[in-house]
């Protein structure tokens, strides 16, 4: 393969930096300011391959404009995603990528491509639902073994017990005793009703309105 010149190497580095910062191919003036003919250099096999290996989406370039490749993923990208999200294959991700001939650098570059990232997230969410039975099976097995944490989580999951239920009950007891104390010491029925209404708001998780400050000397 043809070797790269120092200028080409410098431009490749600048393109890679721009790609990771902006998640898109640089605009035309990015190259024009440097006097670099990007259309001609993309015909250079080594230059083109260097960008591909960095996971940078190569545009279709004409003499007058730069156009991004039409939406869609390459067969290599689809194969990489479907292999990575296959959770039945328990091999580490670097091993999977190496088998496909994909470097971590290339994978990292692909993650800056919107179509690639969207498809990866979609496939991950789908597979998460597909393996839900595995999580349920693991929980039931742990419960069967007598795992206390698993049993507690199972009861929380089924609504039979929650950690907050005991705390909330204790809080209600405290509030009830506070109300009893207020009723013994406050005789004004309007004040009692206002205090009771405030306690109901607090227990419901609401926020009390700020009191209106009375300005001294106001009529």
C-alpha positions in Angstrom: 0.0 0.0 0.0 1.1 3.6 -0.7 2.6 5.3 2.4 1.0 8.4 3.9 2.7 11.7 3.7 3.1 13.8 6.9 0.4 16.2 5.6 -2.0 13.3 5.1 -1.3 11.9 8.6 -1.9 15.4 10.1 -5.2 15.7 8.3 -6.3 12.2 9.4 -5.6 13.2 13.0 -7.6 16.4 12.6 -10.5 14.6 11.0 -10.5 12.0 13.8 -10.5 14.8 16.4 -13.4 16.6 14.7 -15.4 13.3 14.3 -15.2 12.5 18.0 -15.9 16.0 19.1 -18.8 16.7 16.7 -20.0 13.2 15.7 -20.0 14.3 12.0 -17.7 14.6 9.0 -15.9 18.0 8.8 -17.4 20.7 6.5 -15.8 21.6 3.2 -14.1 24.7 4.5 -12.3 22.6 7.1 -10.2 21.3 4.2 -10.3 24.4 2.1 -8.6 26.5 4.8 -5.7 24.0 4.9 -5.5 23.9 1.1 -6.2 20.1 1.2 -7.9 18.4 -1.7 -10.1 15.9 0.3 -11.8 14.6 -2.9 -8.4 13.6 -4.4 -7.0 12.2 -1.2 -10.0 10.0 -0.5 -9.0 8.1 -3.7 -5.7 7.3 -1.9 -6.2 3.7 -0.7 -4.1 4.0 2.4 -5.7 7.4 3.4 -9.2 6.0 2.9 -8.4 2.8 4.8 -6.9 4.8 7.7 -10.2 6.6 8.2 -12.2 3.4 7.9 -10.1 1.7 10.6 -10.8 4.7 12.9 -14.6 4.1 12.5 -15.1 7.3 10.7 -18.1 7.5 8.3 -16.6 8.3 4.9 -18.6 10.7 2.8 -19.2 10.6 -1.0 -17.2 13.5 -2.2 -17.5 15.3 -5.6 -15.3 18.1 -6.9 -17.7 20.7 -5.7 -19.3 19.4 -2.5 -19.1 16.9 0.3 -22.1 14.6 0.8 -22.4 12.2 3.6 -23.0 8.5 2.7 -26.8 7.7 2.6 -28.3 6.5 5.8 -27.7 2.9 6.6 -25.2 0.6 8.2 -22.6 -1.6 6.5 -22.8 -5.4 6.8 -19.7 -5.3 9.1 -21.4 -2.8 11.5 -24.6 -4.9 11.6 -22.6 -8.0 12.3 -20.7 -6.3 15.1 -23.8 -5.1 16.8 -25.7 -8.4 16.6 -22.6 -10.2 17.9 -22.0 -7.8 20.8 -25.6 -7.8 22.1 -25.8 -11.6 21.9 -25.7 -12.2 25.7 -25.8 -16.0 25.2 -22.3 -15.6 23.9 -20.5 -14.9 27.2 -17.1 -14.0 25.7 -15.8 -10.5 26.5 -16.5 -7.7 24.0 -12.8 -7.3 22.9 -12.7 -11.0 22.0 -15.8 -10.8 19.9 -14.6 -7.7 18.1 -11.2 -9.2 17.5 -12.8 -12.3 15.9 -14.7 -10.0 13.6 -11.5 -8.1 12.7 -12.7 -4.9 14.3 -10.4 -2.9 16.5 -11.6 -1.0 19.7 -10.6 2.2 17.9 -13.0 1.4 15.0 -15.8 0.5 17.4 -15.3 3.7 19.3 -15.5 5.7 16.0 -18.7 3.9 15.0 -20.3 5.0 18.3 -20.2 8.5 17.0 -22.4 7.6 14.0 -26.0 8.3 14.9 -27.4 5.4 12.9 -25.0 3.0 14.4 -25.7 4.2 18.0 -29.5 4.2 17.5 -29.4 0.6 16.2 -27.1 -0.5 19.0 -29.4 1.0 21.6 -32.5 -0.5 20.0 -31.0 -4.0 19.8 -29.7 -3.8 23.4 -33.2 -2.8 24.6 -34.8 -5.7 22.7 -32.3 -8.2 24.0 -32.9 -6.9 27.5 -36.5 -7.9 27.2 -35.6 -11.2 25.6 -33.5 -12.3 28.6 -36.0 -11.1 31.3 -36.8 -14.8 31.9 -33.2 -15.4 32.8 -33.3 -12.7 35.5 -36.6 -14.1 36.9 -35.3 -17.6 36.9 -32.2 -16.5 38.8 -34.3 -14.7 41.4 -36.5 -17.7 41.9 -33.4 -19.9 42.3 -32.0 -17.6 44.9 -35.3 -17.5 46.8 -35.4 -21.3 46.7 -31.8 -21.4 48.2 -33.1 -19.2 51.1 -31.1 -16.1 50.1 -32.5 -13.4 52.5 -31.8 -10.5 50.1 -33.5 -12.4 47.3 -36.5 -13.2 49.5 -36.8 -9.5 50.6 -36.5 -8.3 47.0 -39.1 -10.8 45.9 -41.6 -9.5 48.5 -40.9 -5.9 47.4 -41.4 -6.9 43.8 -44.7 -8.5 44.5 -45.8 -5.7 46.8 -46.0 -7.7 49.9 -43.3 -5.7 51.6 -41.4 -2.5 51.0 -38.6 -1.0 53.0 -40.4 2.3 53.2 -43.6 0.9 54.6 -42.3 0.6 58.1 -40.7 4.0 58.1 -43.9 5.6 56.8 -46.0 3.9 59.5 -43.6 5.2 62.2 -43.9 8.7 60.7 -47.6 8.5 60.9 -47.5 7.5 64.6 -45.2 10.4 65.3 -47.5 12.8 63.4 -50.5 11.5 65.3 -48.9 12.1 68.6 -47.9 15.6 67.5 -51.5 16.3 66.6 -52.6 15.1 70.0 -50.1 17.5 71.6 -51.3 20.4 69.5 -54.9 19.7 70.3 -54.1 19.8 74.0 -52.3 23.1 73.9 -54.1 24.9 71.1 -57.7 25.8 71.7 -58.5 27.9 68.6 -60.5 25.6 66.2 -59.4 27.5 63.1 -55.8 27.1 64.0 -56.3 23.4 64.7 -57.9 22.9 61.3 -55.1 24.8 59.6 -52.5 22.6 61.4 -54.3 19.4 60.5 -54.5 20.4 56.9 -50.8 21.1 56.8 -50.0 17.7 58.3 -52.2 16.0 55.6 -50.2 17.9 52.9 -46.9 16.8 54.4 -47.9 13.1 54.7 -49.1 13.2 51.0 -45.6 14.5 50.0 -46.8 18.0 49.2 -45.2 21.3 49.8 -46.6 23.9 52.2 -47.3 27.3 50.9 -44.9 30.0 52.1 -46.5 32.1 54.8 -47.4 35.7 54.0 -45.2 38.1 55.9 -46.9 40.9 57.5 -45.2 44.3 57.1 -44.9 46.3 60.3 -47.0 49.4 60.1 -49.1 48.2 57.2 -52.8 49.0 57.5 
